Amino acid sequence: MSIEEILDHYKNGSLELTDALQQLSNRGIDEMGFATIDTERLRRTGMPEVIYASGKTVEQVAQIAERMYKNSIDILATRATQQMFDAVKKVIPDAEYNHLAKTITYKFKHEEKGSGYIAVVAAGTSDMPVAEEAVVTARFLNNRVESVYDVGVAGIHRLFNKLDLIRNARVIIVVAGMEGALASVVGGLVDKPVIGVPTSIGYGANFGGLSALLSMLNSCASGVSVVNIDNGFGAACQASLINHLK
């Protein structure tokens, strides 16, 4: 029950004071033994509860998704496998799977909010899985999203061809592996917040994304912030909060 429903039941006498206080104190906690769902996260933080599927079993992901569905909570699972989706699909037939992003989603109602759109810019086609995780997450969080792919610095004229679309965004997510230079380049061309996402794409000296991470952290362009390696989800959450500011 919502807080309003609990108070209404107490007011009309159908709920004792001790029971009302117990329900209020337990709000936001849905114990499942192996997991505890934060049912009030959206109300408290503006960000909904999300399932990080990696490391969980197929059965655990399906059970968590089913419990969230029964509690009318929109569902986003990241780093999910096809097998996990197949199990979720059995209990939530309208759930959707993005093979590239490895995300499972289900929304009770979609409505775009925010005063603009989020641009997700990827340096190379190999960076697309991380970029797609950002796109799916940002759309799940009710944002309009425009994606610009394969515009890395090795052919920088491709970036200039999309510059108007990028500049007109409210916030820009830049996804890049190798040396990660694209975040600095974009940061030097726009007057909007840039969120850099280093990816683990690259040859040996890329060190699994560490070189791209350090490049972005050392950016000389102002207005560039950075999330962890391959963390398209985290970048989208930050971009969504910015886009929803009034």
C-alpha positions, -999 to +999 in steps of 0.1 A: +000+000+000+010+036-006+016+060+023-017+077+014-036+043+015-020+034+049-030+068+064-065+065+049-070+031+064-059+044+098-081+074+095-112+054+088-104+029+115-097-002+093-061-002+104-048+000+140-021+025+149+005-002+157-002-019+123+000+014+105+033+022+121+046-012+113+037-009+076+052+026+074+084+014+090+086-015+065+080+006+034+107+003+008+118-031+019+106-063+001+126-092+014+131-122-008+158-141+012+184-139-015+175-103-025+159-072-009+140-050-034+141-013-027+105-004-036+108+032-027+140+040-045+122+059-073+103+081-049+134+088-027+161+093-054+144+098-087+161+066-099+141+033-099+153-001-086+173-019-113+185-055-115+222-060-121+219-095-136+256-104-139+265-129-111+229-138-105+213-171-116+187-172-142+161-182-116+171-153-093+167-127-121+133-141-131+121-141-095+132-106-088+116-094-120+084-111-113+082-096-077+089-061-091+062-067-118+036-077-091+045-045-072+040-024-103+076-015-106+091-009-140+118-034-148+153-028-161+179-056-159+214-049-172+241-074-182+214-100-188+218-131-209+193-146-234+186-174-210+177-148-183+153-131-207+137-164-217+129-170-180+116-135-174+095-137-206+076-166-191+063-145-162+063-111-180+052-118-216+057-082-228+092-079-216+118-068-242+154-078-247+182-058-264+208-083-276+235-057-281+230-039-248+221-071-229+192-055-212+157-067-202+130-040-200+094-037-192+075-004-185+039+000-173+038+034-190+063+054-210+063+091-211+092+114-221+102+140-197+129+166-195+135+198-214+156+183-242+173+152-254+203+131-245+229+125-273+248+092-270+279+094-291+301+063-298+336+064-312+334+031-330+310+003-339+328-019-313+317+005-286+281+001-295+272-025-268+281+000-240+265+029-260+233+008-264+232+001-226+232+039-222+205+044-248+182+018-234+187+031-198+181+067-208+149+058-226+138+036-197+142+067-175+118+086-198+143+106-219+143+113-256+176+099-269+195+105-301+223+081-310+254+090-331+276+060-338+311+054-354+323+090-353+357+085-336+388+106-340+403+083-367+378+099-391+369+131-373+350+145-403+323+120-395+318+138-361+316+172-377+288+159-400+267+153-368+278+183-348+245+202-349+226+171-335+252+168-308+254+205-299+216+208-295+214+180-269+208+189-232+236+165-221+260+143-241+273+109-233+305+100-252+315+063-254+350+055-265+377+028-262+412+027-276+428+060-263+394+076-254+402+109-271+366+115-283+354+128-250+379+156-250+372+165-286+335+167-280+341+186-248+360+213-267+331+217-293+300+220-271+286+241-243+267+212-227+277+187-200+297+158-214+298+124-196+327+102-208+323+064-208+356+046-214+352+012-229+374-019-226+377-020-264+413-018-277+446-036-281+470-047-254+481-012-242+445-003-237+447-024-205+410-034-206+398+003-208+423+017-183+440+039-209+407+053-221+397+060-185+429+078-177+427+099-209+392+110-201+401+118-165+430+138-177+409+157-203+419+193-208+383+201-220+362+217-193+328+203-186+338+166-190+330+141-162+337+104-164+321+072-152+336+038-148+348+015-176+319+001-197+294+018-174+268+030-199+241+025-173+257+049-148+263+075-175+226+074-186+214+078-150+236+109-145+225+123-179+188+116-170+191+136-137+206+165-157+180+164-184+152+164-159+164+195-140+141+224-144 
